[in-house]
Amino acid sequence: MVNHLRTGITVLAFIILITAGITALSPPGQASAAAIEFTDSINAQLDATADKAGKNGSKLRKQYTDFKSSRTQILSLDDRTSALHYDNESKASAVRKAISNIDASKISKLEEQVKTTKSKYQPLYTSYTSFNKQVAAANKLKDKSLYKVLKAQAEGMKLVVDITKQDLKSKEAALKTAKSERTKKQKQIRSVLSEIDTVKTKIKAEKSAISTPNKQLTTEWSNFKAAVKKNDADRATDTLARLLTLSTQINTKKQNIYNHESKVSSIIQRANSMLP
């Protein structure tokens, strides 16, 4: 029994976590959309209230139609903003990956050349070092004849060693230059991408600012539903006026968010155009 109870609690906790995750991942606008629903029942109550309002009925219907239109615009804007946001995230990720791969093939080739050159010349350097040790030993033994022979051979090898060292140095310099140029390119493009951070801060501020009018909208919508249910035209008109004002405020801020996402898109395009 205890085991079954523990299993049930675990499953319930898992479901709660999943539900919370889905809510957190929902695109902006879905929560408010669920709170504002233009059902057949509400439409019928509105018509009944408007009919009883006499000459003010047309005003009430227009307010209701305008509010519905405003909500449709907001939901459409949410969809476009969400699509643009995910597109920006995908493209920004692609640009960052491309930045890491700048001149990768070129540098890999130069690194291989340096490695191969070192490996090719190492036997020569080893022989040259050995000869110099023999020269030093002959000199220490006061064997002038051997010393002269070995010294001449060492000097002959030195010319070749100097040439190979210059060749290796040239290849290492080319590699160093290529890496330096890559770093410069990467820094320039990343600097452009960093402009996104400022825009994202503005987006965050706009989203935060939407919270208050969204809550007020939900409250006023409840007030409106209560008004039309009682066929209270005056109260319905007042609540619709406030709903329209709040909806306009929300729409403005969401338009600002969309504009900011558009700016992010432009930044990404500019960074992408800088890729070699």
VEXDRENLUM-58001 format. One record per residue (C-alpha): x, y, z. Coordinates in steps of 0.2 Angstrom, whole numbers, padded with zeros to 4 digits, always signed. Layout:
% residues N
XYZ;...
% end
This chain:
% residues 276
+0000+0000+0000;+0014+0012+0005;+0023+0008-0011;+0008+0011-0022;+0005+0028-0013;+0023+0033-0016;+0021+0028-0034;+0006+0039-0036;+0014+0054-0028;+0029+0052-0039;+0018+0052-0055;+0008+0067-0049;+0024+0077-0046;+0030+0072-0063;+0013+0078-0071;+0014+0094-0061;+0032+0097-0067;+0028+0093-0085;+0012+0105-0085;+0023+0119-0077;+0036+0116-0091;+0023+0117-0105;+0016+0133-0097;+0033+0141-0096;+0037+0137-0114;+0020+0143-0121;+0022+0158-0133;+0017+0175-0126;-0001+0179-0129;-0008+0161-0126;-0012+0164-0108;-0022+0180-0112;-0030+0172-0127;-0037+0158-0116;-0044+0171-0104;-0053+0181-0118;-0065+0169-0128;-0079+0176-0139;-0091+0162-0136;-0108+0160-0144;-0116+0162-0127;-0107+0179-0124;-0111+0185-0142;-0130+0181-0139;-0130+0190-0122;-0121+0205-0131;-0135+0205-0144;-0149+0204-0131;-0141+0218-0121;-0139+0229-0137;-0157+0226-0142;-0163+0232-0125;-0151+0247-0125;-0161+0256-0139;-0151+0269-0148;-0136+0265-0138;-0136+0247-0144;-0127+0251-0160;-0113+0259-0150;-0112+0244-0139;-0111+0232-0154;-0097+0243-0162;-0087+0243-0146;-0088+0224-0145;-0084+0222-0164;-0069+0234-0161;-0063+0224-0146;-0064+0208-0155;-0054+0215-0170;-0041+0222-0158;-0039+0204-0150;-0038+0196-0167;-0024+0209-0171;-0015+0205-0155;-0016+0186-0158;-0009+0188-0175;+0005+0199-0169;+0009+0186-0156;+0010+0172-0170;+0021+0183-0181;+0032+0188-0166;+0034+0170-0160;+0039+0164-0178;+0051+0179-0180;+0059+0175-0163;+0062+0157-0166;+0069+0161-0184;+0081+0173-0176;+0087+0161-0163;+0090+0148-0176;+0099+0160-0188;+0109+0167-0173;+0115+0150-0168;+0120+0146-0186;+0130+0162-0187;+0139+0159-0171;+0143+0141-0177;+0150+0149-0193;+0160+0161-0183;+0169+0147-0174;+0173+0139-0191;+0180+0154-0200;+0196+0150-0209;+0196+0132-0201;+0201+0123-0217;+0215+0136-0220;+0222+0135-0203;+0221+0117-0202;+0231+0116-0218;+0244+0128-0212;+0246+0118-0195;+0248+0102-0205;+0262+0111-0215;+0271+0116-0199;+0269+0099-0192;+0275+0090-0208;+0290+0102-0210;+0296+0100-0192;+0295+0081-0194;+0304+0082-0210;+0319+0093-0204;+0320+0085-0187;+0333+0071-0192;+0344+0085-0200;+0343+0095-0183;+0347+0079-0174;+0362+0076-0185;+0368+0094-0184;+0367+0093-0165;+0377+0077-0165;+0390+0084-0176;+0393+0099-0165;+0395+0088-0150;+0408+0078-0160;+0417+0095-0165;+0417+0100-0147;+0424+0083-0142;+0438+0083-0155;+0443+0101-0150;+0444+0095-0132;+0455+0080-0137;+0466+0092-0146;+0464+0082-0162;+0466+0096-0174;+0465+0085-0190;+0448+0077-0184;+0443+0094-0178;+0445+0102-0195;+0436+0089-0204;+0421+0088-0192;+0421+0108-0191;+0420+0109-0210;+0406+0096-0211;+0396+0105-0197;+0398+0122-0205;+0392+0114-0222;+0377+0107-0212;+0374+0124-0204;+0370+0132-0221;+0357+0119-0224;+0350+0120-0206;+0348+0139-0207;+0339+0137-0224;+0327+0124-0216;+0324+0135-0201;+0320+0149-0211;+0307+0139-0221;+0300+0132-0205;+0299+0150-0197;+0290+0156-0213;+0277+0143-0211;+0275+0146-0193;+0273+0165-0196;+0260+0161-0210;+0250+0151-0197;+0252+0164-0184;+0246+0177-0196;+0231+0167-0201;+0226+0164-0183;+0227+0182-0179;+0217+0187-0195;+0204+0174-0190;+0203+0181-0172;+0200+0198-0179;+0186+0193-0190;+0178+0183-0176;+0179+0198-0164;+0172+0210-0177;+0157+0198-0181;+0154+0194-0162;+0154+0213-0159;+0140+0215-0171;+0130+0200-0163;+0133+0208-0146;+0121+0222-0151;+0107+0209-0149;+0109+0209-0130;+0104+0227-0129;+0088+0224-0140;+0084+0209-0129;+0084+0219-0113;+0071+0231-0122;+0061+0216-0126;+0061+0210-0108;+0056+0227-0102;+0041+0228-0114;+0035+0210-0109;+0036+0215-0091;+0026+0231-0095;+0012+0220-0103;+0009+0211-0087;-0001+0224-0078;-0013+0229-0092;-0015+0210-0096;-0021+0207-0078;-0033+0222-0079;-0039+0216-0095;-0044+0199-0087;-0053+0208-0073;-0062+0220-0085;-0067+0205-0096;-0075+0197-0081;-0084+0213-0077;-0090+0214-0095;-0097+0196-0095;-0106+0199-0079;-0114+0215-0087;-0120+0207-0103;-0127+0192-0093;-0138+0205-0083;-0141+0215-0099;-0133+0230-0091;-0129+0241-0106;-0122+0255-0097;-0109+0244-0087;-0106+0234-0103;-0102+0250-0112;-0090+0256-0099;-0081+0240-0097;-0079+0239-0116;-0072+0256-0117;-0059+0251-0104;-0055+0234-0113;-0052+0244-0129;-0040+0256-0120;-0031+0241-0112;-0030+0231-0128;-0023+0246-0137;-0009+0248-0124;-0005+0229-0125;-0005+0230-0144;+0007+0245-0144;+0019+0236-0133;+0018+0219-0142;+0021+0229-0158;+0036+0236-0150;+0042+0219-0146;+0039+0213-0164;+0049+0229-0170;+0063+0224-0158;+0063+0206-0165;+0064+0214-0182;+0079+0224-0177;+0087+0208-0170;+0084+0200-0187;+0093+0215-0195;+0108+0213-0184;+0109+0194-0188;+0109+0198-0206;+0123+0211-0205;+0133+0199-0195;+0130+0185-0208;+0135+0196-0222;+0152+0198-0213;+0156+0180-0214;+0170+0176-0226;
% end
